[in-house]
Amino acid sequence: MNNLDLAVPVLSRGKHRNPRKGACFMEFASYLAGEPWSDHPGCTHPLLAGVARDVNDCTTDAGRARLAPLIPSVIGLTPDDPHLVPRVTAKCIQHALPVVSQERQYILAVALLVGERELAKLDGRPLGSLQPESQAVLDAVPQASKWARSFTARPHRVPPDFSKRTAPRAVSCAVEGISQACVPDPDERLHQLLTDAIEECKAWMPEPTFRPTLAEAPATDASARFGESQVRVHG
C-alpha cells in the first residue's frame, strides 16, 4: 500500500469522520471542491445533495463504484430558481412510483401532486394541471392516484413547507423504495435517477457571465482533482 492508497477516500455508506474512514458521495464532493470535509457541503444544492446521499446509501456495494464518475458533476450546482425543488422531486418520484410498494405509492403520489401544484403556481397554470411525465406515472398507479387526489383536495390547516420537509422526505422515500422494489436492476435505476436529478439541476443553473478560455481555466478544478484520484469502494 502506498501513500496514495492511504489518502484517497473509500466510497461507502454513511457519514465518515475523515477520509481515512472512507467517504460517501457528498463527502468526496466536498473533498474535490476544496471544502471542509462534510456530507452537506455548500458546493451542491441541498436537495440534490440529499438525493446523492440517499442513492449512495441505498446502492449495493457492488453497484456503488458506478456512482463515482458522477461526483464531479454535482460540484457547483447551486441554482436558486424556485422551480428546482419541485422539478427534482417530481423527477425522483417519476422514477419510483411505478415500482415501489403500494404503501409508498400512496405517499409519493401525494407528494407528486403537491409538487405539481407548486409548479403550476410558478408557471401560472391551472392548479390541477400536470407535467405529462407526472400524469403518465399517476395513470400507471390508478388506486394510489385516486386516493392521493382525494387526500390533497381536503383542507389542511398548515400545509408543510414543501422545500424543507415534503421534498426531502419524498426523495428519500423514492430512493429507498426503489432499492427495496422487486425489480432486477435497482442499482441501475438509482444511478439513472441520480443522473436525471443532476441534469435537472444543470437545466436551472443561470447562464455564466464569464466563460474562461482553455488557457485561462484553472488547472486544479474538481474534474482535475478527481482525475488525479482513484475512488475505491467497499461495503
N, C-alpha and C positions, 0 to 999 in steps of 0.2 A: 504493500500500500504506500503510495507517495503522498506528498503534501496536498496535491490537488484533490485526492480522494477524501482527505480529511476536511477540506474547505468547502466542497460542493454539497449543498443540502440534498437530503434524500426525500423524494416526493412521496408523501404518505398521508394517512388520515389525521385529522385533528390539528390542535394547536401544538406548537413546539417552542420551548424556551429559547432556543438558539439553533443555528444551522447544524451544529454537531448532533442535535437530537433529531434532525430531519426537517422537512418543510412541507406545508400544504401548498396548494396552487397560489393562493394570495400571499403567503409568506415569501414564496420565491419571487413573486411580482414585486414585493417591497424591496427585496434584495437587488433585483435588476434595476429598479427605479432609483436606487441610491437612497432610499428612505430608511428610517429606523425599522428594525425587524418587527413585523406585525402582520396579522391576518386581516387587519382592517386599515390598509394603507390609504393615504389620501390621493394616490395616483389613479384610482379607479372609482367610478360611480358606485355608491353604496349598494344599490340593488344588484348591479352586475357582479360586484364582489361577492354578494351573498349567493348568487347563482353559482359562481365559480367554487365557492367553499362547499356548497351543497353537492355539486357534481363531483368534486374531488373526494368527498367523504363517502358518497354513495356508489362510486365506481369501484369495481373489484380491483384487487391488487394486480391482476393480470392485465386489466384494461387501462390502468391509470397512466401508464407510460405514454399512451396516445394523447393525453391531455397536455403534456409538457410543451409541445411546439406552439400551443395556443397562448402560453403565458405572456410573451412579449406583446401580444396584440391587445391586451386589456390595459396596458400602461398608457396613461394619458387620456383615457376615455372617461371624461367627467362632464358630459353635456348637462346643461341645466334646463333644457326645454321641458315644459310640463307634460308633453306627450310621452316622454321616455318611459316613465314608470308604468303607466297603464299599457303601453305598447309591449314592453319587455315582459310584463306579467302575462299579457294575453298570449304572447309567443310561447312562453313556457307551458301555459295551460293547454294551448292547442296541441302541443306535443303529447301531453299526458292524458287528456280527457278520454280518448278512445280506448286506452289500455289499462287504466288504473282500476282499483277495486270500486265497487258500487258506492261504498261509503265516501270514498274520496271524490268520486264523480259528483256527488251532491255538493260537497264543499267547493270544489273547483268550478262547478257550473255557476254557483252564486258569485264567486269572486270574478269570474269572467264577465258576467252580466253587469256587475258593479263597475268593473274597469271599463267596459264598453260605454257605460253611461258617462263616465268621466271623459272619455274620448269624444263622445257626442257633444258634450258641453263645450269642449275646447274647439271642436270643428264647426260648431253651430248647426249640428244635425239634429233631427228628432231624437229624443232620448231613447226610443225603442229600436233605433236602427243599429245594425251590427256590421262589423267588417265581414266580408264574405268568408274568410277563413274561420272566424268565430262561429258564424252561422252554420258552417259545414260540420264542425265538431259537435255543436249542440244538437244538430239534426241526427248525429250518429248515436246520441245517448238520449232518446226522447223522454224516458222516465225521469232522469235527473234534470233534464232541461225543463220539463213541465213543473217539477217541484221547485226548482230554482226561480222560475218566473213568478210562481205564486209567492214564494218567500220574499223576493225583492219588491213585490208590489205592496207588501204590508207596510204600514207606517212604523218607523223606528225612531225612538226618542233622540238618541245621539248616535248617528252613524259613525263607525270607527274611522279614524284617519286612514285613507286608502294607501298613501305613500309610506307611512311609518308603520302601519300594522297589517292591513289586509294584504298588500302586495308581497312583503317578505314572507308572510305565513303561507300565502298561496304558492309562491315559488318553491318553498321548502316542501310543501305537500306534494306538488307536482313532481319534483325530482325524486323524492323518497318513494312516491307511488310508482314511478317508472322502474326504479331499482328493484321493487318488490313484485312487479307485474309478471304475469305468466306469459312472457314473451321470450323468444330465443336470443334476443340481441339487446338486452338492457344497456350494456356499456355503449354500444353504437348509438342507441337512441339518446343517451345522456350526452355523448360527445356532440351529436348534431344539435341538441337543444342548446348547449353552451355556445357552439359556433353561431347559431342563429341569434342568440342573445347578444353576442359580441357585434355581429353585423348590424343588428337593430340599433345598438348604441352608436356605432360609427355613423349611421344614417342621420343621427340627430346632433352630431358634432357641428359646431359653427365652422364656417369656412375660415381657414387661417389667413391672417392679414399679411403674412410673410412666409414665403417658401424658400428655404436656403438652397443654394445650388449644391451640386455634389462636392465641390471644393470647399464650400462653407459649412457643410454638415459636420456636426461633431463626431469624432471618431469613437466616442465612448458612450453611445446611446444604448438603450435597453437591448436592442437586437444584437449589437456587437458584444455586449456583456454576455448575452445568452449564448452566442456562438462560441465564446471562449470557455463556457462552462459545459458540463455534462450532467444532465439530470439523471440521478439514479432513483430507482423505485423499489420500495419494499412495503410489506404489509404493516 
